[in-house]
Amino acid sequence: MKSVYYFYDGSKPPEVINLDDLLHMSKNEGVMDDPFVKDHALFKDESDKYYNQVMSFNYYIMRNPTAEDFRYANHVFGLPLPTNIADFEKVAN
């Protein structure tokens, strides 16, 4: 199963992103020392839950997130738990 990546910063509903585009853009711009690229390489083999805890806190990126991951992010962002994730919770888990 191919992983699905989301951008979520709490300001609007989660958005599916193409991680390959982000990584390709960094390579083309010669930004291979970009912290996001380094951290993704470091954590890509970790569980989705661990990856999401690290990458959502630093870059607002999640891999195969669950509704629980988004609720945790809202908690970290200081938002009420259902903020911007109600539609996701209807189809997730």
N, C-alpha and C positions, 0 to 999 in steps of 0.2 A: 504494500500500500504506500502510495506516495504521500509524503507529509504535506499538510496545508499550513501555511503561515499567515498570521494575522498581525495587523498593527492595531494597537489599542492603547490610547493615552488617557482615556476617561472622558475626553471632551466630546466624543461622538461615538456612535456604535462601532463595534469591531469591524475592520475592513480586511478582506483577503488581499494579500500582497504576493507578488512573485519574487521569492527570495533570490532566485537565479539572476533576475534583472539587477537586484541590488549588488550582488557579489560581482556580476559582470561589469557593472558600471564602475565599481571600485577598482577592479583590475585595469580597465581601460583608462582610467584617470590616474593610474599609478599610485593608488592610495592603499597598497597592500598592507601598510602598517596601520591602517585604519583600525581603531579599537574594536569596532563592530565585527570586522572581518576576522580579527584575531580571536575574539571571544567566541564567535560562531564556530570557528575551527576547533577551539578548545572544548566547547560544550556540546557539539553536534552529536556525539555518541552517547550522551547522557540520556536518562529517561526524559520523556516530555515534561513531566512535572518539575524536575530539577532544572531543565533547560528554561522552562517558562519562568520559574522563580528568579533566575539570574538575568535572563535576557529581557524580561518585561520590566524589571526594575531599572535596568540600565538603558534599554533601547526601545521599549514599548513593543517588542516583537515576541509573539508566542507561536509555538509549534503544536498543532493538533490540540488546541486548548479545549478544556471542559468548561462547563458553566462555573464550576468551583474555581478554576483558574481566574476567570473574569471577576468573580466575587472577591477573590483574594486581592486582585489588582485594585479593585475599587476600595477595598479596605486600606491598602497601602497608600492609595491616592487621597484617602480621607473623604471618599464619596459614600453616600448611602448605597448599600449593597446592590439594589436593582438598577442603579443609574446606567443608562445606555446599553444595557444587556438584556432587556426583557425579551426582545425578538430572538436573541441567541438562546436564551433559556428555554424557549418554547420548543426548539428543535434539537437541543443538545441533551445528552445524558438520557 
